[in-house]
Amino acid sequence: MERNGREAWPPEMSEQMREVDRLRRSGRYASALALIRQLAEANPRQVRLLSELGQTLAVWGGEPAEALVWFDRVLELAPGHNTTRLHRALALARVGRHAEAVADFDALVAGGYRKALVIHMKRAESLEALGRVEEAERDWTLALAEDPANPWLLQQRAGARARLGRLEEAVRDLTDALATQHGEEVDPELLWERGRLRERLGDSGGARADFEAGLAAFREGDPPALLDALRAGLRAS
C-alpha cells in the first residue's frame, strides 16, 4: 500500500535499520554505508531508507554533496517529508548553496516543524553568509527564545548586532553571555570581543579591563592568535 509517495514500511526492515544504526554509532561507517545503500537500492521507493542513506553520507560520512542526490529523491516521492527537508537544508548550507538552504528552512518554519532552535540557528548562519545580516539577527533572537541562556547564541547575535552598528546591544549580549560563565569556564574570546566593542564606543577603561580579564582567563588549548589579540588590545587601550 502506498500513500503520498510513501510505501508502507515492512516490519522486517526494522531489524536491518537497527543494524545500520549500530554500525554507524560504533564507527563502522563503511559497513553502515554498504548496508544502507544495498537496502535503498533494493527498495527505491522506500523514503525512509533513501533518507537514511542521505543522512549516513552527510552526517557520518561528511559527504553532503552526494547526500543531496538522495534527499532530492525522497522529496520527489514525498514533498512533505520534513525530516529529509531539514537534512537537505543542512547539506545545502555545507556545500555553500545558502539561498536554497534558506528556502528549505523557510518552508520548515512555515510548516511549524518542531526543531525550531536548529532551524533558526542554521538559517541565521546561511543568512549571514548571504550578507542578510538583519534577517540573521532576527533568527539569532528567535533561537535565543528557545534557549535564552546559551552563551554561544548570545555571542552570535552580538556579532550580528555589531555588524549592524548596534554596538551597545552587542555589548549587552556579550555581558549576558559572560554572566553564564564562572571561574575556569570564562571564555577569553568573549572578553576580547566585548573589549573591542567597548573601544569602539570610547570606553577605554572598560576595554582595558576586558583585555586584562581575558589574559587572566586564557587557558591551555585556547588559540595562540587570541592571546596575541588580547595583548595587542591591552597595549592599544
C-alpha positions in Angstrom: 0.0 0.0 0.0 1.3 3.5 -0.9 0.3 6.8 0.5 1.5 10.3 -0.7 4.5 8.7 -2.4 5.5 6.6 0.6 5.3 2.8 0.6 4.3 1.0 3.7 7.2 0.1 6.0 7.9 -3.6 6.0 8.2 -4.7 9.7 11.2 -7.0 8.8 13.2 -3.9 7.7 13.3 -2.5 11.2 15.9 -5.0 12.4 18.1 -4.2 9.4 17.8 -0.5 10.2 18.8 -1.1 13.8 21.9 -2.8 12.4 22.7 0.2 10.2 22.4 2.5 13.2 24.6 0.2 15.4 27.3 0.2 12.7 27.2 4.0 12.4 27.4 4.6 16.1 30.2 2.2 16.6 32.3 4.0 14.0 32.0 1.3 11.2 31.0 3.8 8.6 31.9 1.8 5.5 29.9 -1.2 6.7 26.9 1.0 7.6 27.0 2.8 4.2 27.3 -0.5 2.3 24.2 -2.0 4.1 22.0 1.1 3.9 22.9 1.6 0.2 22.0 -2.0 -0.5 18.7 -1.6 1.2 17.9 1.7 -0.5 18.8 0.4 -4.0 16.6 -2.7 -3.4 13.7 -0.5 -2.3 13.9 2.6 -4.5 10.5 4.0 -3.3 11.0 3.4 0.4 11.6 7.0 1.5 12.9 6.2 5.0 15.7 4.1 3.5 16.6 6.8 0.9 16.6 9.4 3.7 18.7 7.3 6.0 21.2 6.8 3.1 21.5 10.5 2.7 21.9 11.0 6.4 24.6 8.4 6.6 26.5 10.1 3.8 26.0 13.7 5.2 26.3 13.1 8.9 28.6 10.2 9.3 30.5 10.3 6.0 31.0 14.1 5.6 29.7 13.8 2.0 26.9 16.4 1.8 27.0 16.8 -2.0 26.4 13.1 -2.6 23.8 13.1 0.2 21.8 15.7 -1.7 21.1 13.3 -4.5 19.2 11.0 -2.1 17.5 13.8 -0.2 16.2 15.2 -3.5 14.9 11.8 -4.5 13.0 11.5 -1.2 11.4 14.9 -1.7 10.3 14.0 -5.2 8.5 11.0 -3.8 7.2 12.7 -0.6 7.4 16.5 -0.6 6.1 16.7 2.9 9.0 14.6 4.4 10.2 17.4 6.7 13.0 15.4 8.4 14.6 15.0 5.0 14.0 18.6 4.1 15.9 19.7 7.3 18.8 17.4 6.4 18.7 18.7 2.8 18.9 22.3 4.1 21.8 21.5 6.3 23.6 19.7 3.4 22.9 22.7 1.1 24.5 25.1 3.6 27.5 22.9 4.0 28.2 23.0 0.2 27.7 26.7 0.1 24.2 26.8 -1.5 22.9 29.1 1.1 20.0 30.7 -0.8 18.5 27.2 -1.4 19.1 26.3 2.2 17.2 29.4 3.4 14.3 28.4 1.2 14.2 25.0 2.8 14.4 26.5 6.3 11.6 28.9 5.4 9.4 26.0 4.3 10.1 24.2 7.6 9.2 27.3 9.6 6.0 27.9 7.6 5.1 24.3 8.3 5.7 24.6 12.0 8.4 22.0 12.1 9.3 21.1 15.7 13.0 21.7 15.7 12.8 25.4 15.9 16.1 26.0 17.6 18.1 24.2 15.0 16.2 25.8 12.1 16.6 29.4 13.4 20.3 28.8 14.3 21.2 27.3 10.9 19.1 29.7 8.9 20.9 32.6 10.7 24.2 31.2 9.6 23.1 30.9 6.0 21.6 34.4 6.0 24.9 35.8 7.3 26.7 34.0 4.6 24.4 35.7 2.1 25.0 39.2 3.7 21.4 39.4 5.0 22.5 40.4 8.5 19.3 42.0 9.7 17.4 38.8 9.0 20.2 36.8 10.6 19.9 38.9 13.8 16.2 38.1 13.8 16.9 34.4 13.7 19.5 34.6 16.4 16.9 36.3 18.5 14.3 33.5 17.7 16.9 30.9 18.6 17.5 32.6 21.9 13.8 32.5 22.6 14.2 28.7 22.5 17.5 28.7 24.6 17.8 32.0 26.4 21.0 31.5 28.4 23.1 29.9 25.6 26.3 31.9 25.6 27.2 30.8 22.0 23.9 32.1 20.7 24.4 35.4 22.5 27.8 35.7 21.0 26.5 35.1 17.5 23.7 37.7 18.0 26.3 40.1 19.4 28.3 39.7 16.2 25.3 40.4 14.0 24.3 43.4 16.0 27.9 44.8 15.9 27.9 44.4 12.1 24.6 46.4 12.1 26.2 49.1 14.2 24.1 48.3 17.2 27.2 48.3 19.5 25.6 48.8 22.9 23.1 46.0 22.3 26.1 43.8 21.2 27.9 44.6 24.4 24.8 43.7 26.5 24.7 40.3 24.7 28.3 39.6 25.4 27.8 40.7 29.1 24.8 38.3 29.3 27.0 35.5 27.8 29.8 36.1 30.3 27.2 36.1 33.2 26.6 32.4 32.5 30.3 31.5 33.0 32.3 31.3 36.2 35.9 30.5 37.2 37.8 28.4 34.6 34.7 28.3 32.4 35.1 32.0 31.4 35.7 32.2 27.7 38.5 34.8 27.0 37.2 35.2 23.4 34.0 36.8 24.8 36.1 39.2 26.8 38.2 40.1 23.8 35.1 40.7 21.7 33.5 42.9 24.3 36.8 44.8 24.8 36.9 45.6 21.1 33.3 46.9 21.2 34.0 49.0 24.2 36.9 50.5 22.4 34.6 51.5 19.5 32.2 53.0 22.0 35.0 55.1 23.5 35.1 53.2 26.8 38.9 52.7 27.0 38.7 51.8 30.7 36.2 49.1 30.1 38.1 47.8 27.1 41.3 47.6 29.1 39.5 45.7 31.9 38.2 43.2 29.4 41.6 42.6 27.8 43.2 42.1 31.3 40.4 39.7 32.3 40.8 37.9 29.0 44.5 37.4 29.6 43.8 36.1 33.1 41.2 33.7 31.8 43.4 32.4 28.9 43.6 28.6 29.1 45.9 26.0 27.7 44.4 24.9 24.4 43.0 28.4 23.6 44.1 29.7 20.2 47.6 31.4 20.3 46.2 34.1 18.0 43.6 35.0 20.7 46.5 35.5 23.2 48.2 37.8 20.7 45.0 39.8 20.1 44.4 40.3 23.9 47.9 41.5 24.4 47.6 43.8 21.4 44.3 45.2 22.7 45.9 45.8 26.1 48.8 47.7 24.5 46.5 49.9 22.5 44.0 50.6 25.3 
